[in-house]
């Protein structure tokens, strides 16, 4: 009886620590968003930002326009897109049982880049009558189509998770080659637009994007959270999950559809941003382990925090210049990516 009580106490203590971790990261994210709004070509104090957010007219029309129409959409878009990429990366890594899996490394981002380049250079869209949203819609459709291809591959008998990852890498190189062909035939103006889109930018942020992204997150996250115990069981291996009554084929289809929507929307909103879906879940796994009840929400918070912090760094490096966030995430993500590869290789050799 005493051992059972001690075991229950130990479990509650670990759960309490994980909840505390979620709370701390959420508070850091809130501070980061406020700091992101305050920093720019003209810096404002955090108090001024809070006053304008509380009362739009408190500091005049100029500050109201700067904060509400320009900086808030950028800061909140960074939060939402970061959360999307964090969740998408976490789900992909769980689904494929590989810490290197994420939308960027599986070719989803390169497919979206090609879709955007196709719209910029030729004006050809896969959906009719989309007007000024042609580039965004093309990027979304190509990213979604790539995820569907991965889904179809997963449905084939005898195809393991390693084969899926290799297939994703093949997609990555194929679309990069097609993108290079598109760039070669582009005019100078078109090439500038393609490069700007590929580098990833929050400059296209709008309240409409925020509304769409929020609606998607509020739909996908609860759905995934309702399947956390099945996802945790999946991490034990296919046979173990089946023995627990988990329909792994159905689960993989459901989760990959969620990943497809999250990844395609994120890339369509801000362009190609790598490593957020890799680094966020990796840190979350180190902090709370494989329990998906905590791993998924913490991955969302850390992805959002990483992109929000990246937005701050992009505006702070050189006065008057805002660097594309894709450059910053790549610089931060590559060392972590290499560290994961080395760690994974050592674990396999033991």
C-alpha positions in Angstrom: 0.0 0.0 0.0 2.8 2.4 0.9 4.6 1.6 -2.4 1.4 2.4 -4.3 1.0 5.7 -2.5 4.6 6.7 -3.2 4.2 5.8 -6.8 1.0 7.9 -7.1 2.8 10.8 -5.3 5.7 10.5 -7.7 3.4 10.5 -10.7 1.5 13.6 -9.5 4.8 15.4 -8.8 6.1 14.7 -12.3 2.8 15.8 -13.8 2.9 19.0 -11.7 6.4 19.8 -13.0 5.3 19.3 -16.6 2.3 21.7 -16.0 4.7 24.2 -14.5 6.9 23.9 -17.5 3.9 24.7 -19.8 3.0 27.7 -17.7 6.6 29.1 -17.7 6.9 28.7 -21.5 3.4 30.3 -22.0 4.5 33.3 -19.9 7.7 33.6 -21.8 5.8 33.6 -25.0 3.4 36.3 -23.8 6.5 38.5 -22.9 8.1 37.7 -26.3 5.0 38.8 -28.2 4.8 42.1 -26.3 8.5 42.7 -26.9 8.1 41.9 -30.6 5.4 44.6 -30.8 7.6 47.1 -29.0 10.7 46.6 -31.2 10.9 48.0 -34.8 12.3 51.0 -36.8 10.9 53.1 -33.9 11.1 51.4 -30.5 8.3 51.8 -27.9 8.3 50.9 -24.2 6.4 47.9 -23.1 4.2 50.2 -21.0 3.3 52.3 -24.1 2.4 49.1 -26.0 0.2 47.9 -23.2 -1.5 51.2 -22.9 -2.3 51.3 -26.7 -3.5 47.7 -26.6 -5.8 48.6 -23.7 -7.0 51.9 -25.2 -6.3 52.5 -28.9 -6.6 56.3 -28.7 -4.4 56.7 -25.6 -1.3 57.8 -27.6 -2.9 59.2 -30.8 -3.8 57.8 -34.2 -0.2 57.4 -35.3 0.7 54.9 -32.6 -2.6 53.2 -33.0 -2.0 52.5 -36.7 1.7 51.4 -36.1 0.8 49.0 -33.3 -2.6 47.6 -34.3 -2.3 47.6 -38.1 1.4 46.8 -38.6 3.1 45.3 -35.5 0.4 43.3 -33.9 -0.5 41.2 -37.0 3.2 40.4 -37.4 3.7 39.4 -33.8 0.5 37.3 -33.6 1.2 35.7 -37.0 4.7 34.6 -35.7 2.9 33.1 -32.7 0.3 31.2 -34.7 2.6 30.0 -37.5 5.3 29.0 -35.0 2.6 27.0 -33.1 1.5 25.3 -36.3 5.0 24.3 -37.3 5.7 23.1 -33.7 2.6 20.9 -33.7 3.2 19.6 -37.2 6.8 18.7 -36.4 5.8 17.0 -33.2 3.1 14.9 -34.9 5.4 14.0 -37.8 8.1 12.8 -35.4 5.7 10.7 -33.4 4.0 9.4 -36.6 7.3 8.3 -38.3 9.2 7.6 -35.1 12.1 9.8 -36.2 13.4 12.9 -34.5 14.5 14.4 -37.9 11.0 14.4 -39.4 9.3 17.8 -40.0 7.6 19.6 -42.9 10.9 21.2 -44.1 13.0 18.0 -44.2 10.2 16.0 -45.9 9.8 18.3 -48.9 6.6 20.1 -47.9 8.2 23.5 -47.9 10.1 23.0 -51.2 6.8 22.0 -52.8 5.1 25.1 -51.5 8.1 27.2 -52.8 7.7 25.7 -56.3 4.0 26.4 -56.2 4.6 30.0 -55.3 7.3 30.4 -58.0 5.0 28.9 -60.6 2.4 31.5 -59.8 4.9 34.4 -59.8 6.6 33.5 -63.1 3.7 32.1 -65.2 0.6 33.3 -63.4 -0.7 29.7 -63.5 -2.8 28.6 -60.6 -4.2 25.2 -59.7 -7.5 26.8 -58.5 -9.4 29.3 -60.6 -10.5 32.9 -59.7 -8.3 33.4 -56.6 -7.1 36.9 -57.7 -4.4 38.4 -55.6 -4.2 35.3 -53.5 -2.8 33.3 -56.4 0.7 32.9 -54.9 -0.6 31.9 -51.4 -3.2 29.5 -52.8 -0.7 27.8 -55.1 1.8 27.4 -52.2 -1.0 25.9 -50.1 -2.2 23.5 -52.8 1.3 22.2 -53.6 2.2 21.7 -49.9 -1.1 19.9 -49.3 -0.5 17.7 -52.4 2.9 16.7 -51.1 1.4 15.7 -47.8 -1.2 13.6 -49.6 1.6 11.9 -51.6 3.3 11.0 -48.3 -0.1 9.7 -47.0 -0.6 7.5 -50.1 3.0 6.1 -49.6 2.2 5.4 -46.0 -0.9 3.4 -47.1 1.1 1.0 -49.3 1.8 -2.4 -47.7 5.4 -3.1 -46.9 6.4 0.6 -46.7 8.1 1.5 -43.5 8.7 4.8 -41.8 12.3 5.0 -43.1 11.1 4.6 -46.7 8.6 7.5 -46.1 11.4 9.8 -44.9 13.6 8.9 -47.9 10.6 9.5 -50.2 10.2 12.9 -48.5 13.8 13.7 -49.1 13.4 12.7 -52.8 10.5 15.1 -53.0 12.6 17.8 -51.5 15.3 17.5 -54.1 12.8 17.1 -57.0 11.0 20.3 -56.2 14.2 22.2 -55.6 15.3 21.2 -59.1 12.0 22.4 -60.6 12.3 25.6 -58.6 15.8 26.2 -60.0 14.4 25.8 -63.5 11.7 28.3 -62.7 14.2 30.8 -61.3 16.4 30.4 -64.4 13.6 31.5 -66.7 12.3 34.3 -64.4 12.8 38.0 -65.0 14.7 40.1 -62.6 11.6 41.3 -60.8 10.1 37.8 -60.7 13.3 36.4 -59.3 13.4 39.0 -56.5 9.8 38.0 -55.6 10.7 34.3 -55.6 13.8 34.8 -53.4 11.9 37.0 -51.0 9.1 34.4 -50.7 11.6 31.6 -50.2 13.5 33.3 -47.4 10.3 33.5 -45.3 8.8 36.7 -44.2 6.2 37.9 -41.7 5.7 41.1 -43.8 2.5 39.7 -45.4 0.8 39.2 -42.1 -2.9 40.3 -41.9 -5.8 39.9 -39.5 -7.5 37.7 -42.1 -4.6 35.3 -41.9 -4.7 35.4 -38.1 -8.4 34.5 -38.1 -7.9 31.6 -40.5 -4.8 30.3 -38.6 -6.5 30.6 -35.2 -9.6 28.7 -36.5 -7.4 25.9 -37.8 -5.4 25.6 -34.6 -8.6 25.6 -32.5 -9.8 22.7 -34.7 -6.7 20.6 -35.1 -5.3 20.9 -31.5 -8.3 19.5 -29.6 -8.6 16.7 -32.2 -5.0 15.7 -31.7 -5.2 16.1 -27.9 -8.2 13.6 -27.9 -5.8 11.1 -29.4 -2.8 11.6 -27.1 -2.8 8.2 -25.4 -2.9 6.5 -28.8 0.0 8.6 -30.0 1.9 7.8 -26.8 1.2 4.1 -27.4 2.5 4.5 -31.0 5.9 5.6 -29.7 6.2 2.2 -28.1 6.1 0.6 -31.6 3.5 -0.6 -34.0 3.1 -4.0 -32.4 2.8 -2.6 -28.8 0.2 -0.1 -30.0 -1.8 -2.8 -31.8 -1.8 -4.9 -28.7 -3.3 -2.0 -26.8 -6.2 -1.8 -29.3 -4.9 1.1 -31.4 -5.9 1.2 -35.1 -2.5 2.5 -36.2 -3.4 2.8 -39.9 -6.5 5.0 -39.1 -4.5 7.0 -36.6 -1.7 7.7 -39.1 -4.2 8.8 -41.7 -6.0 11.2 -39.2 -2.8 12.7 -37.9 -1.2 13.1 -41.3 -4.3 15.0 -42.5 -3.8 17.3 -39.5 -0.1 17.7 -40.3 -1.0 18.5 -43.9 -3.4 21.3 -43.0 -1.0 22.8 -40.5 2.1 22.7 -42.6 0.5 23.8 -45.8 -1.2 26.8 -44.1 1.9 27.9 -42.3 4.1 27.8 -45.4 1.4 29.5 -47.5 1.2 32.4 -44.9 4.9 33.2 -44.4 6.9 31.2 -47.0 9.7 28.7 -46.4 10.7 28.6 -42.7 12.8 25.6 -41.7 13.8 23.9 -38.5 11.0 25.4 -36.2 9.2 22.1 -36.5 12.4 20.3 -35.7 13.9 22.3 -32.8 10.6 23.1 -30.9 9.6 19.4 -30.5 13.2 18.4 -29.8 13.4 20.8 -26.8 9.9 19.8 -25.7 10.9 16.1 -25.7 13.9 16.9 -23.5 11.7 18.8 -21.1 8.6 16.6 -20.7 9.4 13.3 -22.5 7.2 11.4 -24.8 3.9 11.8 -23.0 1.8 13.4 -25.8 -0.5 15.1 -23.3 2.3 17.5 -22.5 4.6 17.0 -25.6 2.1 18.3 -28.2 1.1 21.6 -26.3 4.7 22.3 -25.3 5.8 21.8 -28.9 3.2 24.3 -29.9 4.3 26.8 -27.3 8.0 26.4 -28.0 7.5 26.7 -31.8 5.6 29.9 -31.2 8.3 31.2 -28.8 11.0 30.3 -31.3 9.4 32.2 -34.2 8.5 35.1 -32.0 12.0 35.4 -30.7 13.3 35.0 -34.3 11.1 38.0 -35.3 12.7 40.1 -32.5 16.2 39.1 -33.6 15.5 39.8 -37.3 14.6 43.4 -36.3 17.4 43.9 -33.8 20.6 42.8 -35.7 21.0 45.9 -37.8 19.1 49.2 -37.1 16.6 50.0 -39.9 16.8 46.5 -41.5 14.4 43.7 -41.0 16.0 40.4 -42.0 13.8 37.5 -43.4 13.0 35.2 -40.5 13.9 32.1 -42.6 17.6 33.2 -42.5 17.5 33.4 -38.7 15.7 30.1 -38.1 18.2 28.4 -40.4 21.2 29.8 -38.6 19.7 28.7 -35.2 18.3 25.4 -36.5 21.3 23.9 -38.4 23.5 23.3 -35.2 20.5 21.7 -33.4 19.8 19.6 -36.5 23.5 18.4 -36.6 23.3 17.7 -32.8 20.2 15.5 -33.3 21.8 13.6 -36.1 24.9 12.9 -34.0 22.9 11.8 -31.0 20.6 9.6 -33.1 23.6 8.0 -34.7 25.2 7.2 -31.3 22.0 5.7 -30.0 21.7 3.4 -33.0 25.3 2.3 -32.7 24.9 1.4 -29.0 
